[in-house]
């Protein structure tokens, strides 16, 4: 049996250090956590992933097979992956009062009694099984495995109204899928607005890297945070969409968190009973660096509405992955992570001038300009210490970099495994053009965001995956058939009105666009309006950047393409929670006739719908037939 430990983390534990309080220091406790990757069927293969060869994963040393004797960074992971083992997990969704930033949120919702939820860990090629039980009293739930390809496992994508009915209270749904990719991501509820209330956690799939590192940190969620329930905040968002197209800002958030830890300063308008005393607050996020080591840091933006910029004072970041895609490394002083995006960065513990004498440096998480509504917050969200015994707060200063919301320049994001995108069908791109704007006609009492001719509006009791014999769909299901079996599907999403698309209200907003079930290439990404005649001439078809979330800029457009090689019903949506719940989404119905033959039995889905309908009938829940529903469902 081939078995090895791909990484470990050193943890520093200390008492709370809210910035408003005098520092009370406790020496950090160092502990080791080991996790093993196992490949029992690969007899004669060995682990080749070391500090100086992170690009290698497994090597065949027993045979003379010349065609395939190594899994590494150059392996086409959409076609090949090692045969791993089964990893099984249990998650419980419950309601719980939580206070990640020092202010109580009575309507929090969590996984396994913690926020963020527990780290789920597997290895490239493993089979993953997760049993999710819903213990919420008045909500259904689902769990979506963000960015996971779900090759031939569409029914495990975890989107209520699309791939399943919600999990009724006291019921369990089991998700099964294979880790064909490697890297890090997150899992979160796709039931209405549950994930902003705390139903989210990290998922790590160990594999190779495009640059060498010595020590890896567990995935880090960066996020904005509200003290109110997102279900309450959404009413503010709906109220800002008024007739005539005038829009207020998205609901104000109160703080910024670094992996579930923040520092909120209570004000005179806050409820003093909800303000947690400094001595009882969570400690500020702290990591100990050893000079000369290279640290792998895995970042995830799990925000409700905010694009965030991550940096460490006086340290360069070497970016090595975008979402699940290994790229050729490039260095920068910061990395902007938009909602749903992930980056792996390597930081060498060799600070640049001015070097701090006490060895303490701020980790900063900054809300990008035009990228969120957090009126007052501290961007000093964590500390890097070179001296474990230090008690001081850092005095380091922030570098100067662009704070405007954006993705990194496309020319910096070069995938290691190349795709040569065919362009023979480029003139057909107009067939699949969509506008991310506000519908000028109210849907269920409010003006709402949409991509097609109507906002997405789902019936939880009737998911699309149980209607694959349909030849037509309700327009509010926003179903877009894509029945190609080869080549690429081209989509252009604009942020302005186009000729021939009446009924839309202009609205200035950036949108992080996420596609389920696929990586997509970015043919073009521009802040200038889309021109149906000339913009196509700027598309890049030669190994363009590839990922599963990309930013649609204000007033511009995003042109993407994906391979139609994964039959299923796949959601495409803005990952700003308010916009998705408003209806800014559509469903890609990919190779409709091939879906059932590839995914097999839908009995678990049907059983979940039966228990959901029984609960609705008994409890008269908000989303039952004949009851009002205030959001799209996703």
C-alpha positions in Angstrom: 0.0 0.0 0.0 1.3 3.4 -1.0 0.7 5.9 1.9 2.2 9.3 2.6 1.5 12.5 4.4 1.3 15.4 1.9 1.4 18.3 4.4 1.1 19.3 8.0 0.4 22.5 9.9 1.9 24.1 13.0 -0.7 25.7 15.2 -0.1 28.7 17.5 -2.6 28.9 20.4 -3.0 32.0 22.5 -5.5 34.0 24.5 -7.7 36.5 22.7 -5.9 39.6 21.5 -8.6 42.1 20.5 -6.9 45.2 19.2 -8.7 47.4 21.8 -7.2 45.6 24.7 -3.8 45.3 26.4 -1.9 42.3 25.0 -1.9 39.3 27.3 0.5 36.7 26.0 0.6 33.0 26.3 3.4 31.0 24.7 2.2 29.3 21.6 1.7 25.5 21.7 3.0 23.6 18.8 1.3 20.5 17.6 1.5 18.4 14.5 -1.5 17.1 12.5 -0.8 14.3 10.0 -3.0 13.3 7.1 -2.1 10.4 4.9 -2.8 9.8 1.2 -3.2 6.2 0.3 -3.2 4.3 -3.0 -3.4 0.6 -2.2 -3.9 -0.5 -5.8 -0.8 1.2 -7.1 1.7 -1.5 -6.4 5.2 -0.4 -7.2 4.4 3.3 -7.2 6.0 5.7 -4.8 5.4 9.2 -3.4 7.5 11.8 -5.3 6.1 14.9 -3.6 8.8 16.5 -1.5 9.9 20.0 -0.5 12.0 20.2 -3.6 9.7 18.4 -6.0 6.1 19.5 -5.3 5.3 19.3 -9.0 5.4 15.5 -8.7 2.8 13.3 -7.0 3.2 9.6 -7.7 5.8 7.7 -9.7 5.8 4.1 -11.0 9.2 2.6 -10.1 8.3 -1.1 -10.7 7.5 -1.2 -14.4 9.0 0.0 -17.6 5.8 1.5 -18.9 6.9 4.4 -21.1 3.6 6.0 -21.8 2.2 6.7 -18.3 4.4 6.3 -15.3 3.8 9.4 -13.3 1.0 11.6 -11.9 2.2 15.2 -11.7 1.5 18.8 -12.3 1.4 18.2 -16.1 -1.2 15.4 -15.9 -4.4 16.2 -17.6 -6.6 15.9 -14.5 -9.8 16.0 -16.6 -8.8 12.7 -18.1 -6.5 11.0 -15.6 -6.4 10.7 -11.8 -4.9 8.1 -9.4 -7.2 5.4 -7.9 -7.5 6.6 -4.3 -9.5 5.4 -1.3 -13.0 6.2 0.1 -13.2 9.1 2.5 -16.4 9.3 4.5 -17.7 12.3 6.5 -20.7 13.3 8.5 -22.1 16.9 8.7 -24.9 18.2 10.8 -26.6 21.6 10.1 -27.9 23.3 13.2 -28.9 26.7 14.5 -26.6 28.3 16.9 -25.6 31.7 18.4 -22.1 32.5 17.2 -19.8 35.5 17.6 -16.8 35.2 15.3 -16.0 39.0 15.5 -17.0 39.5 19.2 -20.6 40.4 18.6 -23.3 37.7 19.1 -25.3 36.6 16.1 -28.4 34.8 17.6 -29.6 33.5 14.2 -26.3 31.8 13.2 -26.4 28.5 11.4 -23.4 26.2 11.5 -22.0 22.8 10.6 -20.9 20.4 13.4 -21.4 23.2 15.9 -18.6 25.3 14.5 -18.0 28.3 12.2 -16.3 27.8 9.8 -17.4 24.2 9.4 -14.8 21.4 9.8 -12.0 20.9 7.3 -12.9 18.0 5.0 -9.7 16.4 3.7 -9.0 14.0 0.9 -6.5 13.2 -1.8 -6.4 13.4 -5.6 -8.5 10.4 -6.9 -10.3 9.6 -3.7 -14.0 8.8 -3.5 -15.8 11.1 -1.2 -19.0 10.3 0.7 -20.6 13.0 2.9 -23.8 12.3 5.0 -25.6 15.6 5.7 -28.3 15.8 8.3 -30.5 18.9 8.7 -31.3 19.7 12.3 -32.7 23.2 11.6 -36.3 23.6 12.7 -37.7 25.8 10.0 -35.3 25.5 7.0 -34.4 22.9 4.5 -30.8 22.6 3.6 -28.4 21.4 0.9 -24.6 21.3 0.6 -22.8 22.4 -2.6 -19.2 21.3 -3.2 -18.0 24.5 -4.8 -15.9 24.0 -7.9 -16.0 20.2 -7.7 -16.4 19.0 -11.3 -19.0 16.3 -10.3 -18.1 14.3 -13.4 -21.1 12.0 -14.0 -22.4 12.8 -10.5 -24.7 15.7 -11.2 -27.2 14.6 -8.5 -24.5 15.3 -5.9 -24.1 19.0 -6.8 -26.3 20.1 -3.9 -28.5 22.8 -5.5 -32.1 22.7 -4.3 -34.6 23.2 -7.1 -31.9 22.1 -9.6 -30.3 18.8 -8.6 -32.4 17.9 -5.5 -35.1 18.9 -3.2 -34.0 20.4 0.1 -33.1 18.1 3.0 -36.1 18.3 5.4 -35.5 18.8 9.1 -34.4 15.7 10.8 -33.6 14.0 7.5 -30.2 13.0 5.9 -29.0 13.1 2.3 -25.7 11.4 1.2 -23.5 13.0 -1.4 -21.0 10.8 -3.4 -18.4 12.1 -5.8 -14.8 11.6 -6.9 -11.9 14.0 -6.4 -10.8 14.1 -10.0 -9.2 17.6 -9.3 -6.8 18.6 -6.6 -6.4 21.8 -4.6 -8.6 23.5 -2.1 -12.2 24.9 -2.1 -15.1 25.2 0.2 -18.5 23.6 0.7 -21.6 25.7 1.6 -25.3 25.6 1.7 -27.1 26.4 -1.5 -30.5 26.8 0.3 -31.5 30.4 -0.1 -29.3 32.6 2.2 -28.0 30.0 4.6 -24.3 30.2 3.8 -23.9 33.8 4.9 -25.3 32.8 8.3 -22.4 30.3 8.8 -23.2 27.1 6.8 -19.8 26.9 5.1 -16.4 25.2 5.6 -13.1 24.3 3.8 -12.5 21.3 1.5 -8.9 20.2 0.8 -7.8 17.7 -1.9 -4.1 17.1 -1.7 -2.1 17.0 -4.9 0.9 18.5 -6.7 1.9 22.1 -6.9 3.5 24.3 -9.6 6.1 25.6 -7.2 8.0 24.2 -4.2 7.1 24.9 -0.6 8.1 23.6 2.9 5.1 23.9 5.1 1.4 24.2 4.2 -1.3 26.0 6.2 -4.9 24.7 6.2 -7.3 26.5 3.9 -8.3 30.0 5.1 -11.7 31.4 4.6 -11.8 35.2 4.2 -15.2 36.8 4.4 -17.4 39.8 5.2 -19.8 39.3 8.1 -23.2 40.6 9.3 -24.6 40.4 12.8 -28.1 40.1 11.4 -29.3 37.0 9.6 -28.9 37.1 5.9 -32.6 36.4 5.5 -33.2 39.8 7.3 -30.6 41.6 5.3 -32.1 40.4 2.0 -35.2 42.5 2.7 -32.9 45.5 2.6 -31.5 44.4 -0.7 -35.0 43.9 -2.2 -36.1 47.3 -1.0 -33.2 49.0 -2.8 -34.5 47.7 -6.2 -37.1 50.3 -6.8 -39.0 51.3 -9.9 -37.0 53.4 -12.3 -33.8 51.5 -11.7 -32.4 53.5 -8.8 -30.5 51.2 -6.4 -29.2 51.7 -3.0 -26.1 49.9 -1.8 -26.2 46.3 -0.8 -26.9 45.7 2.9 -24.1 47.0 5.1 -21.9 44.3 6.7 -20.2 44.9 10.1 -16.8 43.3 9.8 -14.2 41.3 7.9 -13.2 37.8 9.1 -10.0 35.8 8.6 -11.1 32.2 9.0 -13.9 32.9 11.4 -12.1 35.5 13.4 -12.6 39.3 13.5 -12.3 42.3 15.7 -15.5 44.3 16.0 -15.6 47.4 18.2 -19.1 47.8 19.7 -20.7 51.2 19.4 -23.4 53.1 21.4 -26.0 51.9 19.0 -25.2 48.2 19.6 -27.0 46.0 22.0 -24.6 45.8 25.0 -25.9 42.3 25.8 -24.7 41.1 22.5 -21.2 42.6 22.7 -18.8 39.9 23.9 -16.2 41.0 26.6 -12.7 41.2 25.3 -11.5 38.4 27.6 -14.0 36.0 26.0 -13.4 36.7 22.4 -11.7 34.5 19.9 -7.9 35.1 19.5 -6.7 37.1 16.6 -5.6 34.9 13.7 -1.8 34.3 14.2 0.8 32.2 12.5 4.5 31.6 13.4 7.0 31.8 10.5 10.5 30.4 10.6 12.9 32.5 8.5 13.9 30.9 5.2 10.9 28.6 5.0 8.4 28.7 2.2 4.7 28.6 3.3 1.8 27.5 1.2 -1.3 29.6 2.0 -4.6 28.5 0.6 -7.2 31.4 0.4 -11.0 31.2 -0.2 -13.4 34.1 -0.4 -16.6 32.9 1.3 -18.2 36.4 1.5 -21.8 37.4 1.1 -21.1 40.5 -1.0 -17.4 41.6 -0.8 -14.4 41.2 -3.0 -11.4 41.1 -0.7 -7.7 41.8 -1.1 -5.2 39.7 0.9 -1.7 40.8 1.7 1.1 40.3 4.3 3.1 43.4 5.1 6.7 43.3 3.7 6.1 39.9 2.0 5.6 38.9 -1.6 3.0 36.4 -2.6 3.8 33.8 -5.2 0.5 32.8 -6.8 0.4 29.2 -8.0 -3.3 28.2 -8.5 -6.5 29.9 -9.6 -9.5 28.0 -8.2 -8.6 24.3 -9.0 -6.3 25.2 -11.9 -2.5 25.1 -11.4 -0.8 28.1 -13.1 2.7 29.1 -13.9 3.8 31.1 -10.8 3.9 34.8 -10.6 4.6 37.2 -7.7 2.7 40.2 -6.4 2.4 42.2 -3.2 -1.3 41.3 -2.9 -4.0 39.1 -4.4 -7.6 40.1 -4.9 -9.9 37.2 -4.2 -13.5 37.7 -5.4 -16.4 35.7 -3.9 -16.1 32.0 -4.6 -12.6 32.3 -5.9 -9.6 30.4 -4.4 -5.9 31.1 -4.7 -2.8 29.1 -3.5 0.1 31.4 -2.7 3.6 30.6 -1.5 5.2 33.1 0.9 8.9 32.9 1.6 9.7 33.8 5.2 12.2 36.5 4.2 10.6 39.9 4.8 11.6 42.9 2.7 12.6 46.3 4.0 11.8 47.8 6.3 12.3 44.6 8.4 10.5 44.8 11.7 12.9 44.4 14.6 10.3 42.5 16.6 9.5 40.2 13.7 5.8 41.0 13.7 3.8 41.7 10.5 0.1 42.4 9.8 -1.9 40.1 7.7 -4.5 42.4 5.9 -7.8 41.6 4.4 -9.2 44.7 2.6 -12.6 45.3 1.0 -11.9 46.2 -2.6 -13.2 49.6 -3.8 -16.7 49.1 -5.4 -16.4 45.5 -4.1 -18.5 45.6 -0.9 -20.4 47.6 1.7 -18.5 47.3 5.0 -18.5 51.0 6.2 -16.2 50.5 9.2 -13.8 47.6 9.7 -10.2 46.8 10.6 -8.1 45.5 7.7 -5.6 44.2 10.2 -7.1 40.7 10.4 -4.1 38.6 11.4 -0.5 38.5 12.5 2.7 36.8 11.3 5.3 36.4 14.0 8.9 35.3 13.6 9.4 35.3 17.4 6.9 33.0 19.1 7.5 34.7 22.4 6.6 38.2 21.1 3.7 40.0 22.8 3.6 43.1 20.6 1.1 44.1 18.0 2.8 44.7 14.6 3.8 48.2 13.6 4.4 47.3 9.9 2.7 49.4 7.2 0.6 48.3 4.2 2.2 48.3 0.8 0.8 50.5 -2.0 -1.3 48.5 -4.5 -4.5 48.9 -6.5 -7.6 48.7 -4.4 -10.1 48.7 -7.2 -12.1 45.5 -7.6 -10.8 43.3 -10.4 -9.3 40.0 -11.2 -5.6 39.6 -11.8 -4.5 40.5 -15.4 -5.4 37.6 -17.7 -1.9 37.3 -19.0 -0.7 36.4 -15.5 -3.0 33.4 -15.2 -1.4 30.8 -17.5 -2.6 27.2 -16.9 0.1 24.6 -16.6 -2.1 22.0 -18.4 -2.9 23.9 -21.7 -6.2 24.1 -23.5 -6.2 25.1 -27.2 -9.8 26.4 -27.6 -11.2 25.9 -31.1 -12.6 29.1 -32.6 -14.5 27.7 -35.6 -17.9 28.4 -34.0 -17.0 31.9 -32.7 -19.5 33.6 -34.9 -22.3 31.7 -33.1 -21.3 33.3 -29.8 -24.3 35.7 -30.0 -26.7 32.8 -29.6 -25.6 32.6 -26.0 -25.4 36.2 -24.9 -26.9 37.2 -21.5 -27.3 40.4 -19.6 -26.7 40.7 -15.9 -29.1 43.5 -15.1 -32.3 44.2 -13.3 -35.6 43.2 -14.9 -37.8 46.2 -15.4 -40.9 44.3 -14.3 -41.5 43.2 -10.7 -41.3 39.5 -9.9 -43.1 38.6 -6.7 -43.4 42.3 -5.7 -39.8 43.5 -6.4 -37.5 44.3 -9.2 -34.9 41.6 -9.4 -31.6 40.7 -11.0 -31.7 38.3 -13.9 -29.6 36.8 -16.7 -32.3 35.6 -19.1 -35.6 37.2 -19.9 -36.8 36.5 -16.3 -35.2 36.2 -12.9 -34.5 32.6 -11.9 -37.4 31.3 -9.7 -37.4 27.7 -8.6 -39.9 25.3 -7.0 -38.0 23.4 -4.3 -40.4 20.5 -4.6 -39.8 20.1 -8.4 -36.1 20.1 -9.2 -35.0 20.3 -12.8 -33.2 17.0 -12.6 -36.5 15.2 -12.1 -37.9 16.7 -15.3 -35.4 15.6 -17.8 -38.2 14.3 -20.1 -39.4 17.8 -20.6 -39.2 19.4 -24.0 -40.0 22.8 -22.6 -39.5 24.4 -19.1 -41.1 27.2 -17.2 -39.4 30.5 -18.3 -38.7 31.2 -14.6 -36.5 28.1 -14.4 -34.2 30.0 -16.8 -33.1 26.8 -18.6 -30.6 27.1 -21.5 -30.2 23.9 -23.5 -26.7 23.0 -24.7 -26.9 19.7 -26.5 -23.4 19.8 -28.1 -21.2 16.7 -27.7 -17.9 18.2 -28.9 -16.1 21.5 -29.2 -16.9 24.3 -26.8 -20.0 26.1 -25.6 -19.5 29.9 -25.7 -21.2 32.3 -23.3 -21.0 36.1 -23.3 -22.4 37.8 -20.2 -22.7 41.6 -20.4 -23.2 44.3 -17.8 -24.8 46.7 -20.2 -27.9 46.7 -22.4 -27.5 45.2 -25.8 -29.6 45.8 -28.9 -32.4 43.3 -29.0 -32.6 42.8 -25.2 -35.5 45.0 -24.0 -36.9 45.0 -20.5 -33.7 45.5 -18.6 -32.8 48.3 -16.2 -29.1 49.4 -16.1 -27.5 48.9 -12.7 -23.9 49.4 -11.7 -22.5 46.4 -10.0 -19.7 43.9 -10.4 -20.7 40.2 -10.5 -18.4 37.2 -9.7 -19.8 34.6 -12.1 -19.6 31.0 -11.1 -20.3 27.9 -13.3 -21.1 24.6 -11.7 -19.7 21.3 -13.1 -16.9 22.7 -15.2 -13.8 24.8 -15.4 -14.3 27.5 -18.0 -11.8 29.4 -20.1 -11.9 33.2 -20.0 -11.8 34.3 -23.6 -12.1 38.0 -22.7 -12.8 40.1 -19.6 -13.3 43.8 -20.1 -14.7 46.9 -18.4 -15.7 48.3 -21.8 -19.1 47.6 -23.2 -19.5 44.6 -25.4 -19.6 45.2 -29.1 -21.4 42.4 -31.0 -19.3 43.0 -34.1 -15.8 43.8 -32.9 -15.3 42.4 -29.4 -15.0 38.9 -30.7 -11.7 39.9 -32.4 -10.1 40.3 -29.0 -10.9 36.8 -27.7 -7.9 34.7 -26.7 -8.1 31.0 -27.8 -4.5 30.0 -27.1 -4.4 28.5 -23.6 -6.6 31.2 -22.0 -6.9 31.5 -18.2 -9.1 28.8 -16.8 -11.2 28.7 -13.5 -14.7 28.4 -12.2 -15.4 31.9 -10.9 -14.5 35.1 -12.8 -15.5 38.8 -12.3 -17.9 40.5 -14.7 -16.8 44.1 -14.4 -19.1 47.1 -14.1 -20.2 48.2 -17.6 -18.2 45.5 -19.3 -18.5 41.9 -20.3 -17.1 38.4 -19.6 -16.7 35.9 -22.4 -16.2 32.3 -21.4 -16.3 28.8 -22.9 -16.5 25.3 -21.5 -16.3 21.7 -22.9 -19.7 20.0 -23.0 -18.3 16.8 -21.6 -20.2 16.5 -18.4 -23.9 15.9 -19.0 -26.1 17.5 -16.3 -28.1 20.4 -15.1 -25.5 23.0 -14.1 -26.2 26.3 -12.4 -24.5 29.5 -13.6 -24.9 32.4 -11.2 -23.5 35.5 -9.6 -22.0 34.6 -6.2 -23.0 37.8 -4.5 -25.6 36.2 -2.2 -28.1 39.0 -2.6 -27.9 38.8 -6.4 -28.2 35.0 -6.6 -31.2 35.0 -4.3 -32.8 37.8 -6.4 -32.6 35.7 -9.5 -29.3 36.4 -11.2 -28.8 32.9 -12.4 -29.6 30.4 -15.2 -29.4 26.6 -15.7 -27.2 25.0 -18.3 -29.0 21.9 -19.5 -26.1 20.0 -20.9 -26.7 17.0 -23.2 -30.1 16.4 -21.8 -30.5 12.9 -23.2 -27.2 11.7 -21.8 -27.8 12.8 -18.2 -29.6 9.8 -16.8 -27.3 7.3 -18.5 -24.3 8.9 -16.9 -25.6 9.6 -13.4 -27.7 6.4 -13.0 -30.3 6.1 -10.3 -32.3 9.1 -9.0 -33.9 7.1 -6.2 -32.1 9.1 -3.4 -33.2 12.3 -5.0 -36.8 11.1 -5.3 -36.8 10.0 -1.7 -35.5 13.3 -0.5 -38.2 15.1 -2.4 -40.8 12.8 -0.8 -39.6 13.6 2.7 -39.4 17.3 1.9 -43.0 17.4 0.5 -44.2 15.5 3.7 -42.6 18.1 5.9 -44.0 20.9 3.9 -47.5 19.4 4.1 -47.2 18.9 7.9 -45.5 22.1 8.9 -46.8 24.5 6.2 -43.3 25.8 5.6 -42.6 29.1 3.8 -41.7 27.4 0.5 -44.6 25.1 0.2 -47.0 25.1 -2.8 -49.3 28.1 -2.5 -47.1 29.9 0.0 -45.1 33.0 -0.8 -41.4 32.8 -1.5 -39.2 35.8 -1.4 -36.1 34.6 -3.1 -35.0 32.5 -6.1 -34.1 29.5 -3.9 -30.4 29.3 -4.5 
